[in-house]
Amino acid sequence: MPFLQENWMLILVFVMSAGMLAWHWIAPRFSAVKNVNTVEATQLINRQNALLLDVREPKTYEGGQVPSAIHIPLSQLSGRVGELAKYVSRPVIAYCEIGRRSRMAAGALAKAGFKAIYSLDGGFAAWKKDGLPVEK
């Protein structure tokens, strides 16, 4: 018991750290957004007619895009989400350059009423690395 009283702060830090590590594994299970790799993304495209949403900013977009993707930069998404309303019943795969911004975009899509939302792990870089088609 004296150990607990003398080291309560250390124990608190340990418990907080463990909680944050656990949250990293638990949070995705409750998220409306699912991560997919390039194989899963192509399956969604082929089997469920998934919409590809490119949320990269114009500078990085100039390097090419996934064929048939709709380009709405993340910085403009909240004001332009209405343009996607006709696709609300389709799965949407958001992607950016490496996969960070697409999670934010997917969150915005969830708030707009989209149900089947995915974020491409590794983004456009992973798509190119895996040798999948790119159009300029």
N, C-alpha and C positions, 0 to 999 in steps of 0.2 A: 504494500500500500504506500509506503514512503516513496517508492520509485515513481508511482503515478502522480503523487503530489509534487514531487520535485521536477518532473519532466512533462508536465501537462502540455506545455507549448510544443514540445517535440512530438508528442502523441497527436496533438491537433493537426500539425503539419502533415504527419503520416496519413491520418484519416482523410484529410482534404486532398492530398495527392492521390490516394487510392480512389477516391470518389471521382476525381477528374479523369483518371485513366479508365475507370469503369464506364464513365459517360461516353467516352470515345467509341466504345463497343456497343453500348445500349442505345444511344440516340438514333443511329440510322434505322433501327427497327421500328421506331415510331414516326419516322419522317415520311412525308408524302413523296419524297424524291428518292429514287433508287439509282445507284451507280451501275453502269453497264460498261463492259469492255467492247472492243470493236467487233468481236464475233457476235456477242449478244445484240449489239446495235444493228448489225446487218440482218440478223434474224428478225428483229422487230420491224425493220424496213420491209423485208421481203414477205413476212407472214401477216403483219398487222397494218401495213401501209403507214408506218410511223413518219411523222413530220420531223425533219431536221431543222433545228434553229441555230444559226451561227450568231453568237453574241459577241464576237470579237470587234474591236474598234477598227475603223477604216484602214489605219496603217497596217495592221497585221492581216487584215482581210485581203489585201492586195496580193498576198502570196498564194492565193488559190482558195478553193472551198470544196466541200463535199458536194457532189452533183445533186441538184434539186433542192439544196438547202435554201432556206429563207434567211436573209441577213437583216437582223435588227440589233445594232450595238447595245450592249448592256446599259450604257448611259442613256439610251433613248427608250428602253423597253417599257418602263412604267407609263410613258405617254403614248406608246404605240401598241400596247398589248391588245387593244381593240381590233387591230388588223388581223389578229390570230383567232378571233372569236369563231370563225367558221370551221376551225380545226379542233374545237374543244372536245369533240368525241374521239379524236384520234390520239394515239400515244405521241408524245413529243420528246425528242432527244435533243437537249441543249448541249452545245459544245462551244468551247473557246480555244485558246491556243494550247493550254496544258491541263485544263480541267478545274481551275479554281473559280473563275467567274461564272461558269455554267451552273454551279451549285446555287449561286446567288440568283441567277436568272430563273432557275427551276423553282426556287422559293417564291419569286414574284408570280410565276405562272400558277402555282398552287393557290395563291391568294386570289387570282383572277378566275378560279373555278375549274382549272384543268385537273384531271384526276390521274391520268397515267403519264407521269413525268419522270424523265430519266436524264442523268448527267453522264456524258461520255468520259470515262476514266482516261486521263492522259490527253484528252482533247484532240485537236487537229494534228498535233505532233504525233500522237499514237496512231491516228488514222493513216498518216503518211508513212510512218515507220513500218506499219503492217502491210504496206504495198497496196492499199485500197485506192480506188479511183479518186482522182482530184481533177477539178476543172479550173481553168484560169478565168 
